[in-house]
Amino acid sequence: MESYGLIEVDIFSKEVNTLNYPEVMEFRELLELVADEHGCLLISFSIDHGTVSFSFDNESLMAEIIKILNDDISYQA
């Protein structure tokens, strides 16, 4: 299985550090729906003190997500 990198997003408070946290489970389900819509798989998903790390086995989807996140960061600046 080819890897196209890893996306890390600080999305939850630092206290959130478990995959069983309800909002983390909802976010994972959302990412799995996105994967289904793009005909790919969510190949990695973890959380570390509020930072979610994930990746898909689809280079173009990964690139699109990175573009969206970069545009959001640029917009906030």
Backbone as a ProteinNet text record, in pm:
[ID]
protein_1_A
[PRIMARY]
MESYGLIEVDIFSKEVNTLNYPEVMEFRELLELVADEHGCLLISFSIDHGTVSFSFDNESLMAEIIKILNDDISYQA
[TERTIARY]
85.2	0	89	66.3	146.1	94.3	186	150.3	171.9	80.5	90.2	109	166.4	192.6	88.7	97.9	11.6	-34.1	-161.3	-215.6	-237.4	-190.2	-209.3	-287	-392.9	-478.2	-504.7	-475.7	-510.7	-658.1	-741.2	-884.7	-958.2	-900.3	-963.9	-875.7	-931.7	-852.4	-743.7	-639.2	-523.8	-561.4	-672.2	-715.4	-769	-808	-863	-747.1	-742.2	-628.2	-670.9	-795.8	-844.2	-931.3	-920.3	-1003.1	-1148.5	-1176.9	-1314.1	-1391.6	-1330.4	-1398.7	-1506.9	-1631.1	-1741.4	-1714.3	-1660.1	-1634.6	-1523.2	-1426.7	-1319.2	-1377.8	-1467.1	-1531.8	-1615.6	-1685.2	-1764.3	-1674.6	-1559.8	-1467.7	-1412.6	-1379.5	-1330.4	-1438	-1563.1	-1673	-1685.5	-1670.7	-1675.4	-1564.1	-1443.3	-1331.8	-1354.1	-1414.3	-1443.9	-1548.8	-1646.3	-1745.1	-1677.3	-1585.8	-1511.6	-1433	-1369.8	-1294.5	-1386.5	-1502.9	-1599.2	-1640.3	-1666.2	-1707.8	-1599.4	-1474.3	-1361.7	-1304.6	-1372.2	-1329.2	-1193.1	-1164.9	-1036	-1056.1	-945.8	-950.6	-883.7	-936.2	-869	-767.8	-639.4	-539.9	-472	-492.1	-429.1	-516.7	-531.6	-607.9	-562.2	-516.1	-475.1	-496.6	-488.2	-500.4	-395.6	-338.2	-238.4	-260.8	-317.8	-343.6	-413.3	-521.5	-603.8	-566	-449.2	-404.6	-439.8	-521.5	-560.7	-465.5	-417.6	-333.4	-407.4	-409.8	-479.9	-422.1	-450.8	-411.8	-504.1	-512.9	-590.7	-494.9	-539.5	-457	-489.7	-514	-550.7	-474.5	-378.9	-292.4	-369.8	-467.2	-540	-628.3	-687	-767.5	-678.1	-563.6	-470.3	-429.3	-398.6	-359.1	-471.8	-594.3	-708.9	-730.7	-717.4	-734	-625.1	-502.3	-392.4	-417.1	-466.7	-498.9	-606.5	-710.7	-818.4	-764.2	-682.3	-626	-534.1	-453.8	-364.9	-444.7	-551	-636.5	-701.2	-742.7	-804	-704.3	-581.7	-476.6	-447	-440.4	-413.9	-527.4	-650.6	-767.5	-768.1	-724.9	-725.4	-615.4	-510.4	-395.6	-424.8
-118.5	0	123.8	211.4	332.5	439.9	514.7	621.4	755.9	847.6	982.6	1086.4	1044.7	1136.5	1125.6	1217.3	1219.2	1362.3	1380.1	1512.2	1518.6	1625.2	1646.5	1776	1767.2	1882.6	1892.2	2009.5	2034.5	2071.8	1973.6	1995.5	1985.9	1914.2	1896.3	1957	1970.9	2021.8	1920.8	1968.1	1885	1766	1776.9	1669.3	1547.4	1567.6	1458	1374.3	1249	1164.6	1018.9	997.9	862.2	853.7	742.2	720.9	696	668.6	640.8	765.7	881.8	1007.2	1029	1060.3	1066.6	1154.3	1274	1361.7	1307.4	1238.9	1177.2	1065.5	985.7	878.7	936.7	1048.4	1113.8	1166.4	1223.9	1276.2	1162.5	1050.4	935.1	885.5	878.2	836	930.1	1059.5	1157.6	1131.6	1107	1079	949.2	850.1	725.5	746	834.7	869.2	938.8	1030.7	1099.6	997.6	903.1	798.6	719.2	679.4	604.7	683.9	813.5	898	910.1	894.2	907.8	771.9	665.9	532.6	492.3	534.1	501.3	459.5	443.8	400.3	502	511.5	583.2	483.5	504.8	403.1	429.8	547.7	581.6	681.8	662.4	756.4	740.4	849.9	846.6	984	987.6	1114.7	1119.2	1236.4	1257.4	1395	1397	1521.4	1626.7	1585.5	1677	1689.8	1639.5	1646.5	1516.7	1529.1	1412.7	1399.3	1277	1244.7	1142.5	1164.8	1070.2	1074.2	967.5	965.1	872.1	901.5	821.7	760.2	656.4	596.6	656.3	786.9	857.3	989.9	998.4	1116.1	1245	1239.8	1362.5	1408.6	1316.3	1354.7	1416.8	1356.4	1412.6	1554.5	1572.7	1705	1806.1	1765.6	1856.2	1897.3	1803.4	1834.9	1931.8	1907.2	1998	2136.8	2145	2275.1	2347.3	2276.1	2336.1	2387.2	2305.7	2347.6	2467.5	2469	2584.5	2709.1	2696.3	2812.1	2864.9	2775.2	2816.4	2890	2842.2	2909.4	3047.3	3056.3	3184.2	3282.8	3232.5	3317.1	3374.3	3293.2	3336.8	3437.4	3438.1	3525.4	3670.4
0	0	0	-95.3	-107.7	-12.7	47	138.5	69.9	92.8	36.5	145.8	256.7	365.1	474.2	566.5	683.3	705.9	731.8	762.1	911.9	974.9	1117.9	1137.6	1219.8	1244.9	1394.6	1452.3	1592.2	1594.8	1626.5	1614.9	1748.5	1843.9	1974.8	2083	2202.3	2313.8	2349.6	2413.6	2448.9	2537.3	2609.5	2699.1	2623.6	2498	2418.5	2366.5	2414.2	2379.3	2360.7	2318.2	2298.6	2174	2104.3	1985.5	2021.1	2148	2191.5	2231.2	2222.8	2252.8	2146.1	2185.5	2087.7	1965.6	1985.1	1870.9	1782	1840.2	1761.1	1674.9	1732.8	1656.8	1543.7	1568.3	1463.7	1351.9	1388.9	1288.1	1202.6	1266.7	1190.7	1093.1	1139.5	1051.1	931.8	955.4	847	745.1	795.1	705.3	627.3	689.9	620.3	511.4	535.7	432.8	314.5	344.5	239	157.1	224.9	154.2	62.3	113.1	31.4	-92	-72.5	-184.5	-290.8	-250.8	-345.4	-385.8	-346.8	-387.1	-332.8	-209.8	-150.2	-4.9	65	204.6	295.9	416.9	524.2	580.1	553.6	589.2	723.1	777.8	904.7	977.3	1109.5	1191.4	1335.5	1395.2	1535.5	1597.3	1729.9	1801	1910.7	1928	2032.1	2092.1	2210.4	2283.4	2196.6	2133.3	2055	1909.2	1871.2	1732	1660.6	1556.8	1477.7	1360.4	1339.2	1224.2	1140	1008.2	921.7	781.6	706.6	566.3	488.5	360.3	266	165.2	96.9	-8.2	-145	-146.3	-268.6	-272	-361.4	-370	-397.5	-487.1	-521.4	-405.7	-331.7	-215	-108	-83.8	14.6	-26.3	-152.9	-202.1	-186.1	-214.4	-201	-55.6	36.3	179.1	223.8	181.6	217.7	161.3	38.1	-22.5	58.4	97.8	177.2	310.4	376	505	488.5	383.9	358.8	328	250	218.7	346.1	435.7	561.5	648.1	652.6	731.2	672.4	540.4	474.3	500	500.3	521.8	663.3	761.5	901.1	930.8	853.1	879.8	854.2
[MASK]
+++++++++++++++++++++++++++++++++++++++++++++++++++++++++++++++++++++++++++++

